[in-house]
Amino acid sequence: MVQSPCTDKQVYVQASKRSPILLRLVVLFCATLFGLYICYICLQQIRTRVYFKYDLLGPNILATREQCNISALPHGERLYAHYPKPKTYSRGGCLCNPVRFFAILSMQRSGSGWFETFLNSHHNVSSNGEIFSVKDRRKNISEVFYTLDKVFNLDWSSSAAKNECSAAVGLKWMLNQGILKYHEEIVEYFKHRGVSTIFLFRRNLLRRMVSILANAYDRDVKQLNGTHKSHVHSQTEAEVLAQYKPRINVTSLILDLKKAEDMAANAVKYFKSTRHIILYYEDLVSNRTKLMDVQDFLSIPQRDLISHQVKIHTRPLSAQVENWDDVYKVLKGSKYENFLEEEGPPI
């Protein structure tokens, strides 16, 4: 009888020590479940934000396909034939004219502006320029998708827009304007929305470098009556801009050329799974029939395309670079020796 109270007391004390542990376990379990639930909700919201843009135009496209007879299109082309219904105007009699979507992937001073003027000389093509040169349009992937949707829904306003009867609509996208940063999401967007990729590169990266340096100089000096012009439309203007001979930094020359080469290679690697064509500026200059290949690629009526732009740098590289002797010595014997073209050794 004497031990009973002690036994009861011991039981009470032990129970009081175990209770906080059990309580903590219960709280931890509940907190874990709550955390998992929050993570699940967040993931669903992120997925919705990313893929909502893909399907934004879906109902409109499907509705139009039902209205239009698409049986005449080869089955393999139906993914790339679209029937946008713009919010800002009606396509009217052109509602059932299919539209192809494209993006020109290039780098500055690679002939993309010149190439785009050819495309826009076609009365059914709307190429809307460097839309993503504006940083706010590429600050996150949602803004990128919002901008692309607006372009491909024919609601983007620009001087190139053909509106109702556009047969192909797209944009020019420089590789340093976010496309490589978000390449995984953009590749999926292109494949999901049937966007064709046009790669446009320059084989001679040394000539591209000369053009970049000369353009940067004119941006500061404004040689044409106080006006900076990246592209010109007269031989007189071209000769004025070509008078400047940039000095190339030979210390970083090899590295700079490699960076440009790697950027182009990465773009092709990332977007090779999309429907694409690879073009080179030099080929377009020497063989204008390449423009016919582009029209075939976009499945648009063949037209004689024109451009009023005039080439600025036409002289041999040795006459366009101030420190040509140094440049020649650095590149001679390197993997970039072919950029020296048919130039002879320094005199």
HELIX and SHEET records of a PDB file:
HELIX    1   1 GLN A    3  PHE A   52  1                                  50    
HELIX    2   2 GLY A   58  GLN A   67  1                                  10    
HELIX    3   3 HIS A   75  TYR A   80  5                                   6    
HELIX    4   4 GLY A   92  CYS A   94  5                                   3    
HELIX    5   5 SER A  112  ASN A  120  1                                   9    
HELIX    6   6 ILE A  131  SER A  133  5                                   3    
HELIX    7   7 LYS A  135  ARG A  138  5                                   4    
HELIX    8   8 ILE A  141  PHE A  152  1                                  12    
HELIX    9   9 ASN A  163  CYS A  165  5                                   3    
HELIX   10  10 LEU A  175  ILE A  179  3                                   5    
HELIX   11  11 HIS A  183  ARG A  193  1                                  11    
HELIX   12  12 LEU A  205  VAL A  221  1                                  17    
HELIX   13  13 GLN A  235  ALA A  242  1                                   8    
HELIX   14  14 LEU A  253  PHE A  271  1                                  19    
HELIX   15  15 TYR A  281  SER A  286  1                                   6    
HELIX   16  16 LYS A  290  PHE A  297  1                                   8    
HELIX   17  17 LEU A  317  ALA A  319  5                                   3    
HELIX   18  18 TRP A  324  LEU A  331  1                                   8    
HELIX   19  19 GLU A  337  LEU A  340  5                                   4    
SHEET    1   A 5 VAL A 125  SER A 127  0                                        
SHEET    2   A 5 ALA A 168  MET A 174  1                                        
SHEET    3   A 5 ARG A 100  SER A 106  1                                        
SHEET    4   A 5 VAL A 195  PHE A 201  1                                        
SHEET    5   A 5 HIS A 276  TYR A 280  1                                        
END                                                                             
